Structure formats: C-alpha cells, structure tokens
Amino acid sequence: MTKQSVLWIKSPLSTFTANNEDASNGILIQGQTILELVAKGQSPKRQYDQVFDASAHVLMPGTVNTHHHFYQTLTRACPPALNKKLFPWLQTLYPIWAKLTPEQHALATELAMVELLLSGCTTVSDHHYLFPETLVNGIDQQVEVAQRLGMRATFTRGSMSLGQDQGGLPPQSVVQSEDTIMDDSARLIQAYHQKDDLIEIALAPCSPFSVTQDLMKSTAALAKEFDVNIHTHLAETEDENNFCLEMFGQRPLDYLETVGWLHNKTWLAHGIHFNDEEVKRLGAAKVGICHCPSSNMVLASGIARVNELKAAGVRVGLGVDGSASNDHSNLMQEIRQALCIQRLRYQADEFTHLDALNLATKGSAEVLNRPNIGQLAVGMKADLALYKLDEPRFSGSHDPLAAMVLCGAHKADAVMINGQWKVKQGVWLEGDIAELMQKHTAAAKALFQSAGY
C-alpha cells in the first residue's frame, strides 16, 4: 500500500480549535484525518511532504449546520410571504412549495450546499419534509448531490401527515399517509445511513402542527430499531405552544415526552419558548437544540435561552434554517447573528465571540451526535476552513478570532472536507457557481409562476 502524503497547514495567523488545545503553529493532515497539532513555537514531530502556508489565514474546524430547508432557496424574499409571522408565512408558502419539481429540488439542494460550503461549512443537515406526488425520491436526490460534491451530511426524512382536513396547517397536497412515510423512512436508512464516511440519515416529522401523535410514536420506535437520530421543530413560537395546548391539551415538551422523544438521540430546531422547568428536563434528557438566530429574528419568533440550555446539559448548536426565513445559507454570518441576538438576552461578558464560534463547530457536532468532527484534534476528520482578513471590513482589527465574528467574515478562502480541498482562493473547485446560480434562478422563477404568481 502506498504511504499517504502528510500536509502541514503551517503557521496560521490565528487558530480556533474548539477545545482549548494548542495548534498555534498549525496542524498535520494525513489522508482523511488530523495527524498532529503543532503548538506555538514548535515544529512538527512527524515528517511531512507538503506545506500550505496559512500565515495570512485564520484556521478553524469546518462549521456544522444543524438545521436547514434547502428547497426554500427557491422562495427567498418572496413578496406574498414578506412581513408575516410563522403560521401565516407557512400558509402563504405551502401552495407554492407544493408545485416543487424534482429538477427544481436538485438545483435548490446543490445551491444551498455550495453556498454553505463557500462560507466554510463542511457538514450540512437538511430537514426535507415536503413530498408532493412528483417528489417521492427527494432524499435520494439530496444524497446524490452530496456524494457528487463530497460533502458530509445528515439528511432527515421529514414528513407531514396532519393536513388542513385533520386540523393541521399544511394543505392536503403535501401530506402523506403514515404507512408511506414509515416505509420510505426504513428504506432510506437501509440504503444510505453510514454506508460511506459522509452520509447519515435521521427521521424528522415536521412539527406538532403538521403530524399526528401516532406518526411521532412510530418514528421514535423506528429510529430506536435502527439507532438513528430524530429531529423536529419545537417551541419556535407562542402560537405553537397555544396550538399544542388546544390540540393535545399539553405544552410542546410534555407532548414530546408523551410520544417517546425525550432522549439523547433527539435534536430540536429553535427551542425558544421553554420555561425553567422544561429547560431542566431537556438537559436531564441530553436533548439537542439548534439555535437559528436569523430566522428567529426575521419571523419575530423570539430568542433562544442558549446559556440556560447549555448550563442544564442541553447540546446546543447552530443552524441557518430555511432560506425563505433567513434568507441566506451562510453559516459564518449566522455566527455573528448568534453573538448579536444573544447579547440582547445576556450581558456582554456572558456570551462571547468564542461562545458563538463554539456553537457552530463543537456544539453543532454534538447536536448531530457526530463525535469525529467539529474540532481540531488528533484523530478528528480533516474538515476545516481557512479565512483571510483582507477585506476593508477587517482593516484596523487586532484580534483575528474576534474580527472574524465582530467584523463579519462571510466567505472562506479555503475549505477542506475529509482531507480533500473543496474551495481554494475563495473559489468552488468542482463546479461553475455562475452556471449553477443561473439555473437556480430560472428554477425559482418557474416555481413562482407555476403557483399562479
């Protein structure tokens, strides 16, 4: 067997490892793995064959996005949905999304993943719950795109089974039967989950207002059988809390426990409106929560209690959420948003730029139960991002890590996944971004027109 070459990413301007280890003089990578951290003033202890001069770069783990809806990149800044709260926003967009075609979905998936990649994101998670009759193989499409791009991903088989006829929010045209959902969930797990080093499958009924209690229970049982994670939206708005009280006679967390979801294989999107007792229960169960600051601000949903959740033992990460409620797929920008919104809840010294960076790296990896990413440490996967501070926004800055967050870094200069370069000099190496954007824009216009606009 031919010996794999060793790459030294040498002498970075600054390094964030997400674990307080010293990699001030860089890291060594062999194959798909981090081989060595090189401390300040030290040289590598192992031999190396190649050098990447990182003296103008900030080095950090590739970021990990724990909640998104790729298809929503097709309805950004959508006029009929502007300036609405969550429920009316959804009710406006459901009929448009119901017209989604496989071709449009594939383009939306690729655009969202490449947009994330260019921001320094190396692991994506998508919550796809929209399955009109034309899109029964939507998750298969996403897996194909991820494998082609070489991106690490957790794809969730979402679902909606509670339509308007049964008191739910979505139209019947996007609702599936529970048998269909469960059969496809089992098929996807058996076909793709951990069949390579990059792809995982999770199960994700959309929300309490779009699925039945039976589906929540069946999903929990199937996930336990196959040992996969489960995911849903919860406690995003007070309207949702009120819906659960009226529909089930319970607050959202009580409902979650009733259907067998209160455990460490569960992660929730948003998790804003929990009271003190509920925060303690979430922590005791080691549930994960994805903080989605931009979406929460755009929809005026509220501010997640990140510090209290973490102190209770909750695994907390970061997500960009849907591109129709954000309206971008840039996780580096989301780190700054997390800092800013948490400063409205806590004092300036209670949530720092390092806390925000940690949410998007180690914190998010913990949310997805993926222990081999999210940090720069020996034995971890070689997923990393490097940023230059060479734009006017950084001029005059002194602390590189603080500047990344406070001055608003938004574009990685170089990105590596599994030991393979995917971005260099800010350019996506494996495709034409202009061509992809042109096709994606045309798909967005066609979807909007097909819905009668």
C-alpha positions in Angstrom: 0.0 0.0 0.0 1.3 3.4 -1.0 2.0 5.6 2.0 -0.3 8.7 2.2 1.3 12.1 2.0 1.3 14.4 5.0 0.2 18.0 4.7 1.3 20.7 7.2 -1.0 23.6 7.3 1.7 25.9 8.6 1.8 29.0 10.9 -1.8 30.3 10.8 -2.4 33.9 11.7 -4.7 32.5 14.4 -6.4 29.2 15.3 -9.7 28.2 16.8 -9.6 24.5 17.8 -13.0 24.5 19.8 -11.3 22.6 22.6 -8.5 24.8 24.0 -5.7 22.6 22.6 -2.7 24.5 21.1 -2.4 24.4 17.3 -0.8 27.8 17.1 1.7 26.6 14.5 -0.8 24.6 12.5 -1.9 21.0 12.0 -0.7 18.0 10.1 -3.1 16.0 8.0 -2.7 12.6 6.6 -5.5 11.1 4.4 -8.9 12.0 5.9 -7.5 12.6 9.4 -5.8 15.2 11.6 -2.5 13.6 12.5 -0.8 16.2 14.8 -1.4 19.6 16.3 1.7 21.8 16.2 2.0 24.1 19.2 3.2 27.6 19.4 7.0 27.8 18.6 7.2 24.1 17.8 7.8 22.2 14.6 6.0 19.0 13.5 7.2 15.9 15.3 6.3 13.8 12.2 7.6 14.0 8.7 5.6 15.9 6.2 5.6 16.1 2.4 3.5 19.2 1.6 3.1 22.6 3.1 0.1 25.0 3.0 1.3 28.5 4.1 -1.5 29.7 6.3 0.3 32.8 7.7 -2.5 35.1 6.2 -5.3 32.8 7.4 -7.4 32.1 10.4 -7.7 28.3 10.8 -10.7 26.7 12.4 -12.8 23.5 12.1 -15.3 23.4 9.3 -18.6 24.6 10.6 -21.5 22.3 11.1 -25.1 23.3 10.1 -27.7 21.5 12.1 -31.0 22.8 10.6 -32.0 23.9 7.1 -34.6 23.6 4.3 -32.7 23.5 1.1 -35.7 23.8 -1.2 -36.6 27.1 0.3 -33.7 28.8 -1.5 -36.2 29.0 -4.4 -38.5 31.3 -2.5 -36.2 33.9 -0.9 -37.6 37.4 -0.4 -40.9 36.1 -1.7 -43.4 39.0 -2.0 -46.6 37.3 -0.8 -44.8 35.9 2.3 -43.0 39.1 3.4 -43.6 40.6 6.9 -45.6 37.7 8.2 -45.5 35.7 11.4 -44.7 31.9 11.3 -48.1 30.4 10.8 -49.4 32.9 8.1 -45.9 32.8 6.5 -46.2 29.0 6.2 -49.8 29.1 4.9 -48.7 31.5 2.2 -45.8 29.5 1.0 -47.2 25.9 1.3 -49.2 26.2 -2.0 -46.0 27.5 -3.8 -43.8 24.7 -2.4 -46.4 22.1 -3.4 -45.5 22.8 -7.0 -41.9 21.8 -6.5 -40.4 19.5 -9.2 -37.5 17.1 -8.9 -35.4 19.3 -11.2 -36.0 22.3 -9.1 -35.3 20.4 -5.8 -32.0 19.1 -7.1 -30.9 22.7 -8.0 -32.0 24.0 -4.7 -30.1 21.3 -2.9 -26.9 22.0 -4.8 -27.1 25.7 -4.5 -27.7 25.6 -0.7 -24.9 23.2 -0.2 -22.4 25.1 -2.2 -23.5 28.4 -0.6 -22.8 26.8 2.8 -19.5 25.4 1.6 -18.3 28.7 0.4 -19.0 30.1 3.9 -16.7 27.4 5.5 -19.4 24.9 6.3 -18.2 21.2 5.9 -21.2 19.3 7.3 -24.8 20.0 6.4 -28.1 18.9 7.8 -31.3 19.4 5.9 -34.9 18.9 7.1 -36.8 18.0 4.0 -40.4 17.3 4.8 -42.2 18.3 1.6 -43.2 15.4 -0.6 -45.7 16.3 -3.3 -46.5 13.4 -5.7 -43.8 14.5 -8.1 -41.0 14.4 -5.4 -41.3 11.0 -3.7 -37.5 10.4 -4.0 -36.4 13.8 -2.7 -33.9 12.4 -0.1 -32.3 10.2 -2.7 -31.7 13.3 -4.8 -30.1 15.0 -1.9 -27.8 12.1 -1.2 -26.7 12.0 -4.9 -25.8 15.7 -4.8 -23.9 15.4 -1.5 -21.9 12.4 -2.8 -21.1 14.3 -6.0 -19.9 17.3 -4.0 -18.1 15.2 -1.4 -19.8 17.0 1.5 -20.5 15.5 4.8 -24.3 15.5 5.5 -27.1 14.3 7.8 -30.2 14.1 5.7 -33.5 13.9 7.6 -36.5 12.1 6.1 -39.1 14.7 7.1 -42.9 14.2 6.9 -46.3 15.8 7.2 -49.4 13.7 7.9 -51.7 16.2 9.5 -53.3 18.2 6.8 -55.9 21.0 7.0 -58.7 18.5 6.8 -57.5 17.0 10.1 -56.9 20.3 11.8 -53.2 20.7 10.7 -51.6 23.6 8.9 -50.4 22.2 5.5 -52.6 21.6 2.5 -53.6 18.0 1.7 -51.5 18.1 -1.5 -48.3 17.8 0.5 -49.5 15.4 3.2 -48.5 11.7 3.0 -50.0 8.6 4.7 -48.2 7.3 7.7 -47.6 3.9 6.0 -45.9 5.7 3.1 -43.8 7.8 5.5 -42.7 4.8 7.6 -41.9 2.5 4.7 -39.8 5.2 3.0 -38.0 6.1 6.2 -36.9 2.5 6.7 -35.8 2.2 3.0 -33.7 5.4 3.2 -31.9 4.2 6.4 -31.1 0.8 4.9 -30.0 2.4 1.6 -27.8 5.2 2.9 -27.2 5.5 6.6 -23.4 5.3 7.3 -22.9 3.4 4.1 -19.9 5.7 3.4 -17.9 8.0 5.6 -20.0 11.1 4.8 -23.8 10.4 4.8 -26.1 9.8 7.7 -29.9 9.6 7.7 -32.2 10.8 10.5 -36.0 10.9 10.8 -37.9 14.2 11.1 -41.6 14.6 11.4 -42.0 18.3 10.6 -43.8 19.8 13.7 -46.6 19.2 16.2 -49.0 21.2 13.9 -48.3 19.0 10.8 -48.1 15.4 12.0 -50.1 13.0 14.2 -49.2 11.6 17.6 -49.2 8.2 16.0 -46.6 9.2 13.5 -44.4 10.7 16.2 -44.6 7.5 18.2 -43.9 5.3 15.2 -41.0 7.4 14.2 -39.4 7.1 17.6 -39.8 3.3 17.5 -38.3 3.0 14.0 -35.4 5.3 15.0 -34.7 3.2 18.1 -34.7 0.0 16.0 -32.1 1.4 13.6 -30.3 3.6 16.1 -30.6 6.8 14.2 -31.3 10.4 15.4 -34.7 12.1 15.3 -35.4 15.7 14.6 -38.4 18.2 14.6 -39.3 21.8 15.1 -40.4 22.6 18.7 -41.3 25.6 20.8 -40.5 28.1 17.9 -43.4 30.4 18.7 -46.0 31.1 21.3 -48.6 30.3 18.6 -47.1 26.7 18.5 -47.4 26.4 22.3 -51.0 27.5 22.1 -51.7 25.1 19.2 -50.4 22.2 21.3 -52.5 23.2 24.3 -55.6 23.3 22.1 -54.9 20.2 20.0 -53.3 17.9 22.6 -54.0 19.5 25.9 -50.3 19.7 26.6 -47.4 22.1 26.2 -44.9 21.1 23.4 -42.3 19.5 25.7 -45.0 17.5 27.5 -46.3 16.3 24.2 -42.7 15.4 23.1 -42.3 13.2 26.2 -45.7 11.6 25.7 -44.7 10.4 22.2 -41.3 9.0 23.4 -38.9 11.7 22.1 -37.3 13.0 25.3 -33.8 11.4 25.0 -30.2 12.0 23.7 -30.9 10.9 20.0 -33.3 13.8 19.6 -32.5 17.3 18.4 -34.9 20.2 18.0 -35.0 23.2 15.8 -35.4 26.6 17.6 -36.3 25.6 21.2 -37.2 29.2 22.1 -40.3 29.1 24.4 -39.3 26.7 27.2 -39.9 27.6 30.8 -37.3 27.0 33.6 -38.7 23.5 34.5 -38.7 22.5 30.8 -35.1 23.6 30.4 -34.1 21.3 33.2 -35.9 18.4 31.7 -34.3 18.9 28.3 -30.9 19.0 29.9 -31.5 15.9 32.0 -32.5 14.0 28.8 -29.5 15.4 26.9 -31.7 16.6 24.1 -30.0 18.7 21.4 -31.3 22.1 20.2 -30.4 24.0 17.1 -30.3 27.8 17.6 -31.5 29.6 14.4 -30.9 33.3 15.1 -31.6 34.9 11.7 -34.8 33.0 11.1 -36.0 33.8 14.6 -35.4 37.5 14.0 -37.0 37.6 10.6 -40.1 35.9 11.8 -40.0 37.7 15.2 -40.2 34.4 16.9 -38.1 35.2 20.0 -34.6 34.5 21.4 -33.4 31.0 22.4 -32.1 30.8 26.0 -28.7 29.4 24.9 -26.8 29.9 28.2 -29.5 28.4 30.4 -29.9 25.4 28.0 -26.2 24.7 28.0 -25.9 25.1 31.7 -28.7 22.5 32.1 -26.9 20.0 29.9 -28.6 20.5 26.6 -26.4 20.1 23.5 -26.7 23.4 21.6 -25.6 24.0 18.0 -26.3 26.5 15.2 -28.3 26.4 12.0 -29.1 28.8 9.2 -32.7 27.4 9.0 -34.8 27.8 5.8 -33.5 30.1 3.2 -37.0 31.6 2.9 -36.9 32.7 6.6 -33.3 33.8 6.8 -32.8 34.4 3.8 -29.3 33.1 3.3 -27.3 29.8 3.7 -24.2 31.3 5.2 -23.2 29.8 8.5 -20.3 32.2 9.1 -22.7 35.1 9.0 -25.0 33.1 11.4 -22.2 33.0 14.0 -22.2 36.8 14.1 -26.0 36.8 14.3 -25.9 34.4 17.2 -23.5 36.7 19.1 -25.7 39.8 18.4 -29.0 38.2 19.4 -27.6 36.6 22.5 -26.3 40.0 23.6 -29.9 41.1 23.7 -30.6 38.4 26.3 -27.3 38.4 28.2 -24.6 40.9 29.4 -21.7 41.5 27.0 -19.3 39.3 29.1 -21.8 36.4 29.4 -21.8 35.4 25.7 -18.6 35.9 23.8 -17.3 35.6 20.2 -15.7 32.3 21.3 -19.1 31.0 22.5 -20.6 31.9 19.1 -17.8 30.1 17.3 -18.2 27.0 19.5 -21.9 26.8 18.8 -21.2 26.3 15.0 -18.3 23.8 15.5 -18.1 21.5 18.5 -21.6 22.4 19.7 -23.2 21.5 16.4 -21.2 18.3 16.0 -22.5 17.2 19.4 -26.1 18.1 18.4 -25.8 15.7 15.4 -24.1 13.0 17.6 -21.1 13.1 15.2 -18.1 12.9 17.6 -15.3 12.9 14.9 -15.9 16.4 13.6 -16.3 20.0 14.9 -12.8 20.3 16.5 -9.2 20.4 15.5 -7.7 17.5 17.4 -5.7 14.4 16.7 -7.8 11.7 15.2 -10.6 14.0 14.1 -11.7 14.2 10.5 -9.8 16.6 8.3 -12.7 19.1 7.9 -11.5 22.6 8.2 -11.9 26.2 7.0 -9.4 29.0 6.5 -10.3 32.7 6.3 -8.4 35.7 5.2 -8.9 39.1 6.9 -8.1 41.1 3.7 -11.3 43.0 3.2 -12.0 46.6 4.2 -14.3 45.4 7.0 -11.2 43.9 8.8 -8.9 46.8 8.4 -7.6 48.0 11.7 -8.7 44.9 13.6 -6.3 43.4 16.2 -7.7 40.1 17.5 -8.2 37.8 14.4 -10.8 35.5 16.0 -12.8 38.4 17.4 -12.5 40.1 14.0 -13.9 37.0 12.3 -17.1 37.4 14.3 -17.4 41.1 15.1 -16.3 42.4 11.7 -18.4 39.9 9.8 -16.4 37.3 8.0 -18.7 35.6 5.4 -16.5 33.9 2.9 -13.9 31.2 3.4 -10.7 31.4 1.4 -10.0 27.6 1.6 -12.2 24.7 2.7 -11.2 21.0 3.2 -13.6 18.1 3.7 -12.3 14.6 4.6 -8.8 15.7 3.6 -9.9 16.9 0.2 -9.8 20.6 -0.9 -13.2 21.8 -2.0 -12.5 25.6 -2.0 -9.3 27.4 -2.7 -8.7 31.2 -3.1 -12.5 31.6 -2.4 -13.4 29.5 -5.5 -15.5 26.3 -5.5 -13.2 23.9 -7.2 -15.6 21.3 -8.5 -18.2 23.3 -10.4 -19.2 26.6 -12.0 -21.0 28.8 -9.4 -22.2 31.3 -12.1 -23.8 28.5 -14.1 -25.4 26.9 -11.0 -26.9 30.3 -10.0 -28.3 30.9 -13.5 -30.1 27.5 -13.4 -31.2 28.0 -9.9 -32.7 31.5 -10.6 -34.6 30.2 -13.6 -36.0 27.3 -11.4 -37.1 29.8 -8.8 -38.9 31.9 -11.3 -40.6 28.8 -12.8 -41.8 27.6 -9.4 -43.2 31.0 -8.6 -45.1 31.2 -11.9 -46.4 27.6 -11.6 -48.1 28.7 -8.4 -50.0 31.4 -10.2 -47.9 34.5 -9.5 
